[in-house]
Amino acid sequence: MASVTVRGWALCTVSLLNLLFVFISVADFIRFVSFRAIYHNITGETTLCQDSIPWTVAMRDSSVLRSLVVDLCLLGLFTTQHSLLAWSPVKQALQSVLGALNRTAYCFTSALALQILMCFWEPVTGAPCLWSVRHGPWSIWFPLLCFTLHFLCWTIICSILIIFDYPELLGIKQVYYECLGLGDPLAQKSPHAQRFLSHFRHPVCLELGVILWLLPALTLDRLLLAGTLSTYLALGHSLDQQDLAYVCARLRSKMQMFAEPQRAGAITDNSNHKEK
């Protein structure tokens, strides 16, 4: 019993430390991909691009090409890690070795790859911007509009993740179920839910797309980042009619759940009115 208790505490400690690391990495990613670019555009502290340089000259610049190659390799590292560990043979092999910590390891390596990408990312400042809002009054109002929409999108993303069973996505639920001897939490879900989750693990495509593309200035490295991540998100989903039918059925169930208390209240009011 003591060994089981020690093992349970060890699993919980690793899971919670991973949760802290993932939380810090997500906060860094929000700063990196969203608010830093808007802040630089508002303050003008950092030169984002050189519009006076022709594209033909910029694309022959060795520093520009080097930065693009480095950034492309970093994106390749992140997407490879994200896809390789989600591949069924690799996932099954890691499951047999790590057990309840399989999902925790996936989230940890994803956050680590994300930290490497952000740490070594090289902005391309020696090329023109694809677009740049620099003339008043939009030079002030458009960055503020971007900030507002980015904040709204991140709020929606956090809300969706909470609704989407984030403890299971981050590996906390797997450890909790393991300590209680309940098995894999994913196995407790219905076959339709398991199928849907296998096809749709990133329920934030639209919001993240707005964040990636809606900026006051779109630099060449930002185009590479937004294009790669948007393509990866689009290719990472394989929803079909069965998944759509499952979502519609769940939506109808939720609507009925909210409607039943109102119907019950209406019946009570009618009965009270008749008694009077």
KOLKOL-782004 format. One record per residue (C-alpha): residue in three letters; x, y, z. Coordinates in Angstrom, 3 decimals. Layout:
BAKOL res     east    north       up
BAKOL ALA        X        Y        Z
...
This chain:
BAKOL res     east    north       up
BAKOL MET    0.000    0.000    0.000
BAKOL ALA    2.867    2.352    0.829
BAKOL SER    4.467    1.729   -2.582
BAKOL VAL    1.153    2.464   -4.285
BAKOL THR    0.795    5.681   -2.307
BAKOL VAL    4.336    6.771   -3.143
BAKOL ARG    3.745    5.969   -6.802
BAKOL GLY    0.505    7.941   -6.780
BAKOL TRP    2.179   10.963   -5.212
BAKOL ALA    5.002   10.732   -7.742
BAKOL LEU    2.540   10.629  -10.646
BAKOL CYS    0.616   13.596   -9.249
BAKOL THR    3.810   15.605   -8.724
BAKOL VAL    5.004   15.009  -12.280
BAKOL SER    1.569   15.836  -13.664
BAKOL LEU    1.261   19.086  -11.706
BAKOL LEU    4.797   20.199  -12.590
BAKOL ASN    3.992   19.533  -16.233
BAKOL LEU    0.783   21.567  -15.879
BAKOL LEU    2.826   24.505  -14.553
BAKOL PHE    5.321   24.226  -17.433
BAKOL VAL    2.520   24.041  -20.012
BAKOL PHE    0.769   27.042  -18.440
BAKOL ILE    3.984   29.107  -18.580
BAKOL SER    4.610   28.020  -22.176
BAKOL VAL    1.080   28.971  -23.237
BAKOL ALA    1.474   32.387  -21.589
BAKOL ASP    4.779   32.857  -23.425
BAKOL PHE    3.133   31.779  -26.689
BAKOL ILE    0.338   34.326  -26.222
BAKOL ARG    2.927   37.031  -25.724
BAKOL PHE    5.027   35.790  -28.657
BAKOL VAL    2.341   35.270  -31.270
BAKOL SER   -0.148   37.947  -30.318
BAKOL PHE    0.532   40.898  -28.080
BAKOL ARG    4.243   41.426  -28.726
BAKOL ALA    3.718   42.112  -32.423
BAKOL ILE    0.859   44.529  -31.686
BAKOL TYR    2.888   46.267  -28.963
BAKOL HIS    5.856   46.807  -31.268
BAKOL ASN    3.572   48.261  -33.901
BAKOL ILE    1.952   50.697  -31.465
BAKOL THR    5.176   51.903  -29.816
BAKOL GLY    7.444   51.745  -32.854
BAKOL GLU   10.335   50.624  -30.630
BAKOL THR   11.333   47.823  -32.992
BAKOL THR   11.761   48.029  -36.760
BAKOL LEU    9.581   45.240  -38.100
BAKOL CYS   10.482   45.563  -41.784
BAKOL GLN   12.163   47.697  -44.436
BAKOL ASP    9.628   48.857  -47.014
BAKOL SER   12.286   50.831  -48.881
BAKOL ILE   14.070   47.599  -49.893
BAKOL PRO   12.691   45.944  -53.062
BAKOL TRP   11.559   42.333  -52.797
BAKOL THR   14.079   41.260  -55.438
BAKOL VAL   16.911   42.611  -53.291
BAKOL ALA   15.497   41.318  -50.002
BAKOL MET   15.096   37.753  -51.263
BAKOL ARG   18.764   37.681  -52.261
BAKOL ASP   19.906   38.926  -48.862
BAKOL SER   21.771   36.146  -47.030
BAKOL SER   20.557   37.328  -43.597
BAKOL VAL   16.924   37.192  -44.738
BAKOL LEU   17.340   33.739  -46.233
BAKOL ARG   19.185   32.492  -43.148
BAKOL SER   16.416   33.714  -40.844
BAKOL LEU   13.758   32.054  -42.990
BAKOL VAL   15.660   28.748  -42.990
BAKOL VAL   16.112   28.848  -39.198
BAKOL ASP   12.432   29.664  -38.656
BAKOL LEU   11.349   26.954  -41.079
BAKOL CYS   13.484   24.395  -39.210
BAKOL LEU   11.942   25.467  -35.902
BAKOL LEU    8.451   25.069  -37.335
BAKOL GLY    9.474   21.678  -38.698
BAKOL LEU   10.661   20.624  -35.236
BAKOL PHE    7.375   21.644  -33.627
BAKOL THR    5.097   20.064  -36.243
BAKOL THR    7.198   16.874  -36.357
BAKOL GLN    7.036   16.446  -32.589
BAKOL HIS    3.320   17.215  -32.561
BAKOL SER    2.576   14.688  -35.304
BAKOL LEU    5.074   11.961  -34.437
BAKOL LEU    3.913   11.543  -30.849
BAKOL ALA    0.283   11.536  -32.009
BAKOL TRP    0.995    8.753  -34.544
BAKOL SER   -0.761    5.554  -33.422
BAKOL PRO    2.298    3.190  -33.373
BAKOL VAL    4.369    5.730  -31.411
BAKOL LYS    1.451    6.529  -29.126
BAKOL GLN    0.895    2.847  -28.359
BAKOL ALA    4.592    2.286  -27.705
BAKOL LEU    4.762    5.250  -25.334
BAKOL GLN    1.545    4.118  -23.650
BAKOL SER    3.081    0.753  -22.868
BAKOL VAL    6.151    2.439  -21.350
BAKOL LEU    4.726    5.549  -19.675
BAKOL GLY    1.206    4.408  -18.847
BAKOL ALA   -0.820    7.208  -17.284
BAKOL LEU    1.970    9.711  -18.015
BAKOL ASN    1.688    9.257  -21.787
BAKOL ARG   -0.459   12.336  -22.305
BAKOL THR    1.657   14.271  -19.801
BAKOL ALA    4.783   13.455  -21.820
BAKOL TYR    3.065   14.564  -25.016
BAKOL CYS    2.082   17.916  -23.496
BAKOL PHE    5.557   18.389  -21.989
BAKOL THR    7.391   17.740  -25.258
BAKOL SER    4.915   19.977  -27.124
BAKOL ALA    5.534   22.811  -24.666
BAKOL LEU    9.294   22.206  -24.868
BAKOL ALA    9.236   22.334  -28.683
BAKOL LEU    7.185   25.527  -28.448
BAKOL GLN    9.705   27.071  -26.050
BAKOL ILE   12.555   26.189  -28.429
BAKOL LEU   10.650   27.744  -31.330
BAKOL MET   10.035   30.991  -29.427
BAKOL CYS   13.556   31.179  -28.003
BAKOL PHE   15.401   30.738  -31.293
BAKOL TRP   12.900   32.402  -33.643
BAKOL GLU   14.599   34.971  -35.892
BAKOL PRO   12.488   37.938  -37.050
BAKOL VAL   13.015   39.001  -40.660
BAKOL THR   13.601   42.759  -40.448
BAKOL GLY   15.535   43.170  -43.705
BAKOL ALA   12.551   42.674  -46.034
BAKOL PRO    9.373   44.679  -46.751
BAKOL CYS    6.125   44.020  -44.915
BAKOL LEU    3.359   42.342  -46.844
BAKOL TRP    1.083   44.952  -45.299
BAKOL SER    1.574   47.650  -42.705
BAKOL VAL   -0.876   50.158  -41.223
BAKOL ARG    1.236   53.244  -40.593
BAKOL HIS   -0.885   56.229  -41.550
BAKOL GLY   -3.178   58.046  -39.155
BAKOL PRO   -5.683   57.722  -37.732
BAKOL TRP   -5.599   53.951  -38.442
BAKOL SER   -2.010   53.682  -37.210
BAKOL ILE   -3.471   54.041  -33.702
BAKOL TRP   -6.992   52.657  -34.019
BAKOL PHE   -6.204   49.515  -35.999
BAKOL PRO   -3.616   48.160  -33.485
BAKOL LEU   -6.146   48.802  -30.701
BAKOL LEU   -8.769   46.932  -32.725
BAKOL CYS   -6.323   44.052  -33.198
BAKOL PHE   -5.566   44.013  -29.475
BAKOL THR   -9.286   43.865  -28.641
BAKOL LEU   -9.985   41.046  -31.091
BAKOL HIS   -6.910   39.096  -29.979
BAKOL PHE   -7.986   39.406  -26.353
BAKOL LEU  -11.487   38.233  -27.283
BAKOL CYS  -10.127   35.268  -29.265
BAKOL TRP   -7.863   34.175  -26.421
BAKOL THR  -10.811   34.402  -24.018
BAKOL ILE  -12.873   32.200  -26.339
BAKOL ILE   -9.992   29.730  -26.703
BAKOL CYS   -9.625   29.402  -22.917
BAKOL SER  -13.390   28.943  -22.562
BAKOL ILE  -13.453   26.236  -25.236
BAKOL LEU  -10.573   24.364  -23.620
BAKOL ILE  -12.375   24.394  -20.271
BAKOL ILE  -15.533   23.018  -21.899
BAKOL PHE  -13.499   20.518  -23.923
BAKOL ASP  -12.295   18.579  -20.851
BAKOL TYR   -8.907   20.247  -20.463
BAKOL PRO   -7.820   17.941  -17.554
BAKOL GLU   -7.915   15.037  -20.007
BAKOL LEU   -6.147   17.054  -22.725
BAKOL LEU   -3.314   17.961  -20.315
BAKOL GLY   -2.933   14.489  -18.831
BAKOL ILE   -4.193   15.346  -15.337
BAKOL LYS   -7.290   13.192  -15.585
BAKOL GLN   -5.276   10.155  -16.674
BAKOL VAL   -3.143   10.348  -13.519
BAKOL TYR   -6.197   10.950  -11.317
BAKOL TYR   -7.978    7.936  -12.767
BAKOL GLU   -4.823    5.831  -12.426
BAKOL CYS   -4.526    6.681   -8.731
BAKOL LEU   -8.173    5.710   -8.180
BAKOL GLY   -7.875    2.565  -10.279
BAKOL LEU  -10.480    3.740  -12.819
BAKOL GLY   -8.434    3.090  -15.957
BAKOL ASP   -8.140    5.378  -18.962
BAKOL PRO  -10.627    8.303  -18.862
BAKOL LEU  -10.839    8.304  -22.645
BAKOL ALA  -12.135    4.736  -22.516
BAKOL GLN  -15.001    5.936  -20.302
BAKOL LYS  -16.309    8.119  -23.103
BAKOL SER  -18.759    6.854  -25.702
BAKOL PRO  -17.418    5.446  -29.004
BAKOL HIS  -18.830    8.479  -30.822
BAKOL ALA  -16.985   10.835  -28.456
BAKOL GLN  -13.731    8.891  -28.865
BAKOL ARG  -14.072    9.016  -32.626
BAKOL PHE  -14.787   12.744  -32.558
BAKOL LEU  -11.782   13.468  -30.329
BAKOL SER   -9.483   11.427  -32.578
BAKOL HIS  -10.521   13.639  -35.500
BAKOL PHE  -10.714   16.984  -33.701
BAKOL ARG   -8.115   17.556  -30.986
BAKOL HIS   -7.655   21.301  -31.646
BAKOL PRO  -11.057   22.999  -31.281
BAKOL VAL   -9.639   26.517  -31.737
BAKOL CYS   -8.929   26.777  -35.469
BAKOL LEU  -10.997   29.861  -36.268
BAKOL GLU   -9.869   31.867  -33.254
BAKOL LEU   -6.204   30.973  -33.706
BAKOL GLY   -6.479   31.830  -37.405
BAKOL VAL   -7.669   35.330  -36.505
BAKOL ILE   -4.784   35.721  -34.069
BAKOL LEU   -2.194   34.535  -36.575
BAKOL TRP   -3.305   36.725  -39.478
BAKOL LEU   -4.906   39.843  -37.976
BAKOL LEU   -1.971   42.155  -37.259
BAKOL PRO   -1.166   45.798  -38.029
BAKOL ALA    1.964   44.672  -39.888
BAKOL LEU    2.590   41.299  -41.530
BAKOL THR    6.288   40.534  -41.827
BAKOL LEU    7.856   37.766  -43.863
BAKOL ASP    8.629   35.581  -40.846
BAKOL ARG    5.088   36.117  -39.541
BAKOL LEU    3.742   34.994  -42.921
BAKOL LEU    5.811   31.821  -42.574
BAKOL LEU    4.541   31.234  -39.027
BAKOL ALA    0.887   31.947  -39.819
BAKOL GLY    0.895   29.988  -43.067
BAKOL THR    2.583   26.921  -41.582
BAKOL LEU    0.436   26.728  -38.444
BAKOL SER   -2.784   27.427  -40.373
BAKOL THR   -1.984   24.677  -42.865
BAKOL TYR   -1.063   22.281  -40.072
BAKOL LEU   -4.311   22.960  -38.227
BAKOL ALA   -6.340   22.546  -41.415
BAKOL LEU   -4.656   19.224  -42.275
BAKOL GLY   -4.817   17.975  -38.677
BAKOL HIS   -8.586   17.545  -38.715
BAKOL SER  -10.566   14.837  -40.473
BAKOL LEU  -14.134   15.550  -39.419
BAKOL ASP  -16.879   13.788  -41.357
BAKOL GLN  -20.667   13.446  -41.348
BAKOL GLN  -20.655   11.065  -38.371
BAKOL ASP  -18.727   13.604  -36.300
BAKOL LEU  -21.119   16.344  -37.388
BAKOL ALA  -24.107   14.174  -36.438
BAKOL TYR  -22.531   13.543  -33.013
BAKOL VAL  -21.976   17.282  -32.432
BAKOL CYS  -25.552   18.091  -33.507
BAKOL ALA  -26.924   15.398  -31.181
BAKOL ARG  -24.890   16.770  -28.262
BAKOL LEU  -26.053   20.286  -29.055
BAKOL ARG  -29.711   19.196  -29.106
BAKOL SER  -29.178   17.394  -25.799
BAKOL LYS  -27.729   20.529  -24.215
BAKOL MET  -30.563   22.672  -25.559
BAKOL GLN  -33.141   20.273  -24.126
BAKOL MET  -31.304   20.313  -20.804
BAKOL PHE  -31.584   24.104  -20.640
BAKOL ALA  -35.205   24.037  -21.809
BAKOL GLU  -36.435   21.474  -19.251
BAKOL PRO  -36.038   23.710  -16.144
BAKOL GLN  -37.956   26.463  -17.942
BAKOL ARG  -40.711   24.024  -18.903
BAKOL ALA  -40.856   22.711  -15.336
BAKOL GLY  -41.066   26.259  -14.015
BAKOL ALA  -43.861   27.082  -16.467
BAKOL ILE  -45.849   24.027  -15.342
BAKOL THR  -45.409   25.020  -11.685
BAKOL ASP  -46.570   28.570  -12.404
BAKOL ASN  -49.651   27.308  -14.256
BAKOL SER  -50.570   24.968  -11.418
BAKOL ASN  -50.169   27.743   -8.867
BAKOL HIS  -52.327   30.033  -10.996
BAKOL LYS  -55.079   27.403  -11.192
BAKOL GLU  -54.992   26.901   -7.437
BAKOL LYS  -55.532   30.627   -6.952
